[in-house]
Amino acid sequence: MSIINNINKAFDHRIRLGIMSILMVNDYADFNMLKELLGATDGNIASHTKSLEKVEYIKVEKQFIGKKPNTRYSATKLGKQEFKKHIDALEKLIGKQ
């Protein structure tokens, strides 16, 4: 088995890594919260959340708060499991475990 076997390509980009990190410690985060915390553009957040949604690592909920649209994201059970495996693999790779 390779030492990089459990490193998940879905988390390769720093924005996706940031999104999952935020969603691991929060029940959910809305679009603006992700944008502000990560210092990313609208396009970057939209693109990377779509990638994580496609592999079913995050769940997307669209709603209206008053008259304003609001999109919020949460990590799925699968997403949490895969992200934990990814972090464990990174720690193992750098010799932390």
trRosetta pair geometry for C-beta under 8 A, 3 or more apart (Angstrom, degrees):
i j d omega theta_ij theta_ji phi_ij phi_ji
1 5 5.2 -38 -179 -37 94 156
2 5 4.6 139 65 -54 82 86
3 92 7.3 -153 -165 121 86 103
3 93 5.8 119 152 -110 104 79
4 7 4.8 -39 -171 14 78 125
4 89 7.2 84 -148 168 41 120
4 93 6.6 50 -91 -100 69 128
5 89 7.2 -138 70 -133 61 129
6 85 5.1 -117 -178 162 118 99
6 86 6.8 -154 142 -93 85 39
6 88 6.9 -30 116 83 145 95
6 89 3.6 -162 86 -79 101 134
6 92 7.9 57 51 40 123 136
7 86 6.2 73 -141 -141 45 75
7 89 4.9 -153 -65 120 63 139
7 90 6.7 93 -107 -66 98 74
7 93 7.2 27 -64 -45 121 144
8 11 5.0 62 85 14 100 103
8 12 8.0 -130 107 -40 56 72
8 82 5.6 83 -90 171 163 101
8 83 7.7 -90 41 -92 148 39
8 85 6.8 88 -37 89 118 102
8 86 4.3 -70 18 -87 108 115
8 89 7.8 136 -14 35 74 144
9 12 5.3 -7 -162 -34 52 118
10 16 6.7 -141 150 164 63 149
10 51 7.0 173 -153 146 83 103
10 52 6.8 109 172 -105 112 66
10 55 5.3 -85 -114 40 144 167
10 57 6.4 145 143 -25 147 151
10 82 7.2 17 55 143 134 139
11 16 5.3 -153 -131 116 46 112
11 17 5.2 86 -179 -84 91 74
11 20 6.2 -47 -115 14 111 152
11 82 8.0 173 -30 132 120 100
11 83 6.6 122 -78 -116 144 75
11 86 5.1 64 35 -170 151 164
12 16 7.1 39 52 54 49 133
12 17 7.9 -112 93 -44 10 103
13 16 4.6 84 66 10 92 104
13 17 6.9 -158 93 -7 45 87
13 48 6.3 -129 90 -115 137 119
14 17 5.4 -52 -144 38 35 116
14 18 6.2 39 154 -21 66 105
15 18 5.6 -54 -150 37 31 113
15 19 6.4 35 151 -22 65 103
15 38 6.0 80 -134 178 76 145
15 40 5.5 80 -122 -96 118 150
15 44 5.5 -138 -116 167 161 109
15 45 7.3 -137 -177 -89 126 48
15 48 4.5 -139 112 -57 118 168
16 19 5.6 -47 -143 33 34 113
16 20 6.4 28 158 -13 65 105
16 48 4.9 -146 -70 -167 77 114
16 51 6.5 -63 -94 85 128 126
16 52 6.0 162 -140 -61 100 112
17 20 6.2 -59 -149 41 27 105
17 21 6.2 31 152 -23 63 109
18 21 5.5 -54 -144 34 30 114
18 22 6.4 30 158 -18 65 104
18 34 7.9 121 121 -160 103 85
18 37 7.3 174 170 116 115 101
18 38 4.6 113 131 -109 149 114
18 40 7.9 162 77 -31 147 129
19 22 6.0 -58 -154 35 29 109
19 23 6.3 15 155 -9 65 112
19 29 7.9 -153 -152 64 69 138
19 34 5.9 22 -112 -143 86 125
19 38 7.2 -16 -62 -61 68 149
19 45 7.8 136 -87 -139 121 74
19 48 6.0 174 -18 125 145 119
19 49 6.4 -170 -142 -85 156 75
19 52 6.3 -138 103 -21 141 160
19 58 7.2 -51 145 -62 120 152
19 73 7.3 -28 -172 111 109 155
20 23 5.7 -61 -141 45 33 105
20 24 6.1 42 156 -32 67 103
20 52 7.1 -171 -65 -125 94 143
20 57 7.0 -35 -100 150 113 127
20 58 7.7 -127 -93 -62 73 111
20 75 6.6 83 -142 -100 69 121
20 79 6.8 -148 -126 172 103 106
20 83 4.7 -174 173 -112 133 138
21 24 5.8 -50 -148 25 28 114
21 25 7.2 0 162 2 60 106
22 25 6.8 -80 -160 45 28 91
22 26 5.9 -18 164 21 70 120
22 29 5.2 4 139 -33 122 159
22 33 7.5 158 178 129 143 105
22 34 6.4 175 69 -107 163 78
22 37 6.0 112 -96 98 137 156
22 38 7.7 -85 -33 -51 138 102
23 26 6.2 -71 -121 60 32 85
23 28 7.3 8 -129 -124 86 33
23 29 6.1 -109 -81 9 74 111
23 58 6.3 -94 -119 -112 175 109
23 73 6.3 -72 -92 120 128 100
23 74 6.2 147 -153 -154 112 34
23 75 3.9 135 137 -41 118 100
23 79 7.3 -17 109 127 136 136
24 75 6.1 41 -76 -21 52 162
24 80 6.5 130 -115 -123 82 83
24 83 6.1 -137 -76 112 124 149
26 29 5.3 79 90 -55 144 92
27 74 6.3 -24 156 -121 56 115
28 61 7.7 -29 -143 31 145 122
28 72 4.8 45 162 162 126 117
28 73 6.2 159 -158 78 81 38
28 74 4.2 -51 -95 -75 86 93
29 33 4.4 -129 -169 90 92 129
29 34 5.3 109 128 -56 125 86
29 37 7.7 -58 -159 14 144 141
29 72 6.7 175 90 -155 26 81
29 73 5.7 -21 63 59 76 91
29 74 7.9 144 16 -82 61 51
30 33 5.0 96 53 7 68 105
30 34 7.3 -136 98 -4 34 89
30 70 5.7 -46 -139 -173 134 95
30 71 6.4 124 -158 81 78 49
30 72 4.3 -51 -93 -94 71 83
30 73 7.4 144 -111 11 24 74
31 34 6.0 -60 -154 36 30 108
31 35 6.2 28 152 -20 66 110
31 42 8.0 33 170 -133 119 77
31 45 6.1 113 -158 136 81 144
31 49 7.9 -74 -109 -24 82 163
31 70 7.6 -163 15 -162 102 54
31 71 4.7 52 -37 67 116 100
31 72 7.4 -106 -21 -83 67 41
31 73 7.7 99 -69 -15 57 105
32 35 5.4 -53 -143 38 34 115
32 36 6.0 31 159 -18 68 107
33 36 6.0 -57 -145 39 27 107
33 37 6.1 19 161 -12 64 112
34 37 6.1 -61 -140 42 25 104
34 38 5.8 -2 170 5 64 119
34 40 7.3 -34 138 46 84 120
34 45 5.3 124 108 -135 120 123
34 49 7.4 75 124 -65 172 122
34 73 7.0 28 -47 31 139 132
35 38 6.6 -73 -138 50 17 93
35 39 8.0 82 167 -84 51 8
35 40 5.8 -111 -134 66 57 78
35 41 7.6 -18 -141 168 102 8
35 42 6.7 -1 -110 -85 135 53
35 45 5.2 -62 -79 -46 82 150
36 39 7.6 18 -176 -68 26 47
38 44 7.9 -142 116 113 128 126
38 45 7.2 144 60 -86 136 96
40 44 4.0 -116 178 88 113 133
40 45 5.3 135 100 -52 123 83
40 48 7.9 -47 175 19 163 135
41 44 4.6 100 52 4 78 102
41 45 7.2 -148 91 -3 42 84
42 45 6.1 -61 -152 38 29 106
42 46 6.1 26 155 -17 67 112
43 46 5.7 -56 -143 39 29 110
43 47 6.0 27 160 -19 65 111
44 47 5.9 -58 -144 38 25 109
44 48 6.1 9 166 -6 64 113
45 48 6.4 -66 -143 44 24 99
45 49 5.9 20 164 -15 65 113
46 49 6.2 -60 -141 39 22 105
46 50 6.2 25 158 -22 60 110
47 50 5.9 -60 -154 33 25 113
47 51 6.7 26 151 -19 62 105
48 51 5.5 -46 -148 32 38 114
48 52 6.5 33 154 -13 66 104
49 52 5.7 -57 -148 42 35 108
49 53 6.0 39 151 -23 68 107
49 58 6.5 -81 -155 80 77 149
49 60 6.8 99 157 -88 116 118
49 73 6.0 -112 -141 -89 123 147
50 53 5.6 -53 -143 37 30 113
50 54 6.3 40 154 -29 63 103
51 54 5.7 -49 -150 26 29 116
51 55 7.1 8 158 0 61 104
52 55 6.4 -64 -152 45 33 97
52 57 4.6 -83 -171 68 84 110
52 58 4.4 42 126 9 115 114
52 79 7.0 56 -179 -122 104 128
53 56 7.3 28 -178 -84 38 32
53 57 7.6 -98 -74 49 22 68
53 58 5.5 -62 -77 72 64 89
53 59 7.6 104 -122 -110 87 19
53 60 5.4 -10 -106 -22 136 117
56 76 5.8 -40 161 37 75 163
56 78 5.6 26 117 69 101 144
56 79 7.2 -141 125 -51 54 92
57 75 6.8 -34 160 -146 71 76
57 76 6.1 -152 -168 35 21 103
57 78 6.3 -107 -102 102 53 91
57 79 3.2 108 -169 -106 66 100
57 82 6.1 -83 -112 56 111 134
57 83 7.2 110 -164 -44 121 100
58 73 5.1 2 175 -171 128 107
58 74 6.6 155 -159 78 77 33
58 75 5.8 -52 -104 -104 72 44
58 76 6.3 -160 -102 -11 15 87
58 79 5.6 82 -58 -91 52 164
59 73 6.9 150 74 -156 49 56
59 74 5.0 -16 54 62 100 87
59 75 7.7 39 11 122 83 4
59 76 5.4 111 -36 -68 95 90
60 71 6.4 -13 -167 -170 97 102
60 72 7.7 154 -154 81 51 39
60 73 5.8 -21 -101 -101 64 77
61 71 7.2 158 82 -155 47 53
61 72 5.2 -17 62 63 97 86
61 73 7.7 -177 21 -80 75 30
61 74 7.5 25 -3 2 111 103
62 69 6.7 -15 -169 -168 97 100
62 70 7.4 154 -156 82 51 48
62 71 5.2 -19 -102 -102 74 79
63 69 7.7 149 87 -156 33 56
63 70 5.3 -25 72 66 80 96
63 71 8.0 154 24 -88 63 35
63 72 7.4 -14 22 11 107 104
64 67 6.6 -20 -175 -141 119 19
64 68 6.6 144 -158 72 72 36
64 69 5.8 -47 -100 -98 70 47
64 70 6.7 132 -124 14 18 88
65 68 5.5 -25 66 67 80 93
65 70 4.7 44 -7 -22 106 139
75 79 4.3 -139 -166 96 83 126
75 80 5.0 101 136 -60 126 84
75 83 7.1 -55 -148 2 138 144
76 79 4.4 101 48 3 75 104
76 80 7.1 -139 91 -5 41 83
77 80 5.9 -53 -151 34 30 111
77 81 6.5 29 152 -17 63 107
78 81 5.8 -57 -149 37 31 111
78 82 6.1 24 157 -14 67 110
79 82 5.9 -58 -142 41 28 106
79 83 6.0 26 160 -19 65 110
80 83 5.9 -56 -142 38 26 109
80 84 6.3 27 158 -20 63 107
81 84 6.0 -58 -151 35 27 110
81 85 6.5 27 152 -18 63 106
82 85 5.6 -52 -149 35 34 113
82 86 6.3 38 151 -23 65 105
83 86 5.4 -51 -149 34 34 116
83 87 6.4 31 154 -16 66 104
84 87 5.9 -53 -146 38 32 108
84 88 6.2 34 153 -20 65 107
85 88 5.7 -56 -147 38 29 113
85 89 6.3 31 153 -22 64 107
86 89 5.7 -56 -150 34 28 112
86 90 6.5 28 152 -19 63 104
87 90 5.6 -51 -148 35 34 111
87 91 6.3 33 154 -18 65 105
88 91 5.8 -56 -148 38 30 110
88 92 6.3 32 152 -20 65 107
88 97 7.3 19 -163 -30 75 155
89 92 5.6 -53 -146 37 31 112
89 93 6.2 38 152 -26 64 105
90 93 5.5 -52 -148 32 31 116
90 94 6.6 10 160 -2 65 106
91 94 6.4 -66 -147 46 29 94
91 96 4.0 -75 -169 59 87 122
91 97 5.2 75 126 -23 107 104
92 95 7.6 39 -179 -74 31 24
92 96 7.3 -79 -65 49 25 76
92 97 5.1 -39 -90 44 68 118
